[in-house]
Amino acid sequence: MKHPPALPAGCGPDPLDPAPLPGHPRVGFLKAFVDRPNVEVGDYTYYDDPDGPQHFLERCVLHHYDFLGDRLVIGRFCAIATGVTFIMNGANHAMTGLSTYPFNIFGKGWEEGFDMGSIAAGLRGDTVVGNDVWIGHEAMLMPGVTVGDGAIIAARSVVAGPVPAYAIVAGNPARVVRMRFTEAEIAALNAIRWWDWDAAKITRNLALIRGNDVDALRRAR
């Protein structure tokens, strides 16, 4: 992985730091650990796990097989709590016949006549999580879901469908509890896209990003 240029002093942590919180090795920026071509994680997105963030791929990204071609894409500045799981398309069983049992995987003659198209028919595409998303403890995201920028997924929610930008969702299946901002504010935030700013500009405008005045953030320099 190519290391980004060094940041100016006082412009935040290194996005590749595996342990950006001194004394708290359970928190790490995922870019330091993700090394699969079918998983993409943006700068400053972190995973919190008492056993260490280095186990993210093996524990949190399940049934992810290269030959199916699906990708997990997670944006920048996301916060992922302990036990979050991304169920990928490899968990699907064929649903075009009378039985969903995967006879073919056991071989010894049971693989004869298996049609890979029966699996392909149930694939749901990439799983895409936007920027500045907070995913709570033990939430589960099903194959092919899309989570919009700024969304919050409550602990132990099961996300089986699209989550709008800046929505708070909870439950099984997850439903929108409320929107975080008005439609006009959400449109403005989607246009501002502060997470795409460089580290120096983010640092200069942290008070505005932490605040609740969208118009002031829009005027930021």
C-alpha positions in Angstrom: 0.0 0.0 0.0 1.4 3.4 -1.0 1.7 5.6 2.0 0.2 9.1 1.7 2.4 12.2 2.1 3.1 13.2 5.7 0.4 15.5 7.1 1.4 18.9 8.4 1.7 19.1 12.2 -1.6 19.5 13.9 -3.7 18.3 10.9 -4.9 15.1 12.5 -3.6 11.5 12.6 -2.1 9.3 9.9 -5.0 7.5 8.2 -2.8 4.4 8.0 -2.1 4.3 11.8 -3.1 0.9 13.1 -3.4 2.3 16.6 -4.4 6.0 16.5 -5.5 6.1 20.1 -2.5 5.7 22.4 -3.3 3.1 25.1 -6.3 1.8 23.3 -5.1 -0.9 20.8 -8.7 -2.0 20.3 -9.3 0.9 17.9 -7.6 1.1 14.6 -7.9 2.7 11.2 -9.0 -0.1 8.9 -6.8 1.0 6.0 -3.9 -0.3 8.0 -5.4 -3.8 7.9 -7.5 -4.3 4.8 -5.5 -6.0 2.1 -8.2 -7.7 -0.1 -8.8 -6.3 -3.6 -12.5 -6.8 -3.1 -12.7 -4.6 0.0 -12.2 -0.9 -0.1 -12.1 1.3 3.0 -11.7 5.1 3.1 -9.3 7.2 5.2 -10.0 7.5 9.0 -12.7 4.8 9.1 -12.1 2.8 12.3 -13.1 -0.5 13.8 -13.4 -0.9 17.6 -12.9 -4.5 18.9 -11.4 -5.6 22.3 -9.6 -8.4 20.5 -8.1 -5.9 18.0 -9.1 -4.2 14.8 -6.7 -6.5 12.8 -9.4 -9.2 12.9 -11.9 -7.1 11.0 -11.8 -9.0 7.7 -12.0 -12.5 9.2 -14.6 -11.7 11.8 -16.8 -9.0 10.2 -16.8 -9.7 6.5 -18.4 -13.1 6.1 -19.0 -15.4 3.1 -16.9 -13.1 0.8 -15.5 -15.2 -2.1 -13.5 -13.7 -5.0 -15.2 -15.9 -7.7 -18.5 -14.2 -7.0 -17.1 -10.7 -7.8 -19.0 -8.7 -5.1 -17.2 -5.9 -3.3 -17.5 -4.3 0.1 -16.9 -0.5 -0.2 -16.8 1.6 3.0 -16.3 5.4 2.8 -14.2 7.8 4.9 -14.7 8.8 8.5 -17.0 5.8 9.4 -17.2 4.4 12.9 -17.7 0.7 13.1 -18.5 -0.8 16.5 -17.6 -4.3 17.9 -19.3 -7.2 16.3 -20.6 -5.5 13.2 -21.0 -8.1 10.4 -21.2 -7.7 6.7 -22.9 -10.7 5.1 -21.7 -11.0 1.6 -23.2 -12.7 -1.4 -21.4 -16.0 -0.8 -23.9 -16.7 2.0 -26.7 -17.1 -0.6 -28.1 -20.5 -1.5 -29.7 -21.4 -4.8 -33.4 -20.5 -4.6 -34.5 -21.5 -8.1 -35.3 -25.1 -7.3 -37.4 -27.1 -4.8 -34.5 -27.2 -2.2 -32.0 -24.7 -1.1 -29.6 -27.3 0.2 -26.1 -26.9 -1.3 -25.6 -30.5 -2.5 -22.9 -29.5 -4.9 -20.4 -28.3 -2.4 -20.1 -31.8 -0.9 -19.0 -33.4 -4.2 -18.7 -37.2 -4.6 -21.2 -37.1 -7.4 -23.5 -34.4 -5.9 -21.8 -31.7 -7.9 -22.9 -33.3 -11.2 -25.4 -31.2 -13.1 -25.1 -28.2 -10.8 -25.9 -24.9 -12.6 -23.9 -21.9 -11.2 -26.6 -19.7 -12.7 -28.9 -20.8 -9.9 -26.5 -19.1 -7.5 -25.9 -16.1 -9.8 -29.7 -15.5 -9.9 -29.7 -14.5 -6.2 -26.6 -12.3 -6.2 -27.4 -8.8 -5.0 -24.3 -6.9 -6.0 -21.8 -4.8 -4.0 -22.3 -3.7 -0.4 -21.7 0.0 -0.2 -21.4 2.2 2.9 -21.1 5.9 2.5 -19.0 8.4 4.4 -19.4 9.6 8.0 -21.6 6.5 8.8 -21.9 5.2 12.4 -22.6 1.5 12.6 -23.6 0.3 16.1 -22.7 -2.7 18.2 -23.4 -6.1 16.5 -25.4 -4.6 13.6 -25.7 -6.8 10.6 -25.7 -5.7 7.0 -27.1 -8.1 4.4 -25.7 -8.6 0.9 -26.0 -5.8 -1.6 -27.3 -3.0 0.7 -26.4 0.6 0.3 -26.0 2.9 3.3 -26.1 6.7 2.5 -23.6 9.3 3.8 -24.1 10.4 7.4 -26.5 7.5 8.4 -26.6 5.9 11.8 -27.4 2.2 12.2 -28.5 1.3 15.7 -27.0 -1.6 17.7 -28.1 -5.0 16.6 -30.1 -3.8 13.7 -30.4 -6.0 10.6 -30.1 -3.9 7.5 -31.7 -5.6 4.5 -32.5 -2.7 2.3 -31.2 0.8 1.4 -30.6 3.3 4.1 -31.1 7.0 3.1 -28.4 9.5 3.7 -28.6 11.0 7.2 -31.2 8.5 8.3 -31.2 6.8 11.7 -32.4 3.2 11.4 -33.1 0.5 14.0 -34.6 -2.9 14.3 -34.9 -6.2 12.4 -35.5 -5.4 9.6 -34.0 -2.0 10.1 -36.5 0.9 9.6 -36.0 4.6 9.5 -36.6 6.0 13.0 -36.1 9.6 12.0 -34.0 11.8 9.7 -31.1 13.7 11.3 -31.7 16.9 9.3 -34.3 18.6 7.1 -34.4 17.8 3.4 -32.8 21.1 2.6 -30.0 20.5 5.1 -29.3 17.0 3.8 -29.1 18.4 0.2 -26.6 21.0 1.4 -24.5 18.4 3.3 -24.5 16.1 0.3 -23.2 19.0 -1.8 -20.6 20.1 0.8 -19.1 16.6 1.2 -16.7 17.8 3.9 -15.2 14.3 4.1 -13.6 14.9 0.7 -11.7 18.0 2.0 -8.0 17.7 2.7 -6.9 17.2 6.3 -5.8 20.8 6.7 -9.2 22.2 5.7 -11.0 19.7 7.9 -8.8 20.7 10.8 -9.5 24.4 10.2 -13.2 23.8 10.2 -13.6 21.2 13.0 -15.8 23.5 15.0 -18.2 23.8 12.1 -18.2 20.1 11.3 -19.0 19.4 15.0 -21.6 22.1 15.1 -25.1 22.2 13.7 -25.0 25.2 11.3 -25.1 23.9 7.8 -25.0 27.3 6.2 -21.8 28.2 8.1 -20.2 24.9 7.0 -21.1 25.7 3.4 -19.2 29.0 3.7 -16.1 27.3 5.1 -12.7 28.0 3.5 
